[in-house]
Amino acid sequence: MKLLMKDMERKTTTMFSGNKLVLILPGILMVVMLIGGYQFLQGSEEVTNEQLQELVDSQVNIIEVESGLQVEVAWDLDYDAS
């Protein structure tokens, strides 16, 4: 049993010794994406529901068909983020 455990430990250490890059690169990518997403969200402006109702121009067409109702919706956002 001890021989089997030593063999498993040796295989585990040799498995990760040659593949460190495979473990490190996704970790670096996750950190960069986390920092970039946080910076993006901090730079964006807030729009409340009341402001959104004033900024959005929407058109809704409801057509009755044999199997129920067909709804067509079009909207345009008149918002300048700068």
Secondary structure, DSSP 4 states (H G I P E B T S, - for coil): -HHHHHHHHHHHHHHHHS-HHHHHHHHHHHHHHHHHHHHHHHHSPP--HHHHHHHEEEEEEEEEETTEEEEEEEEEE-----
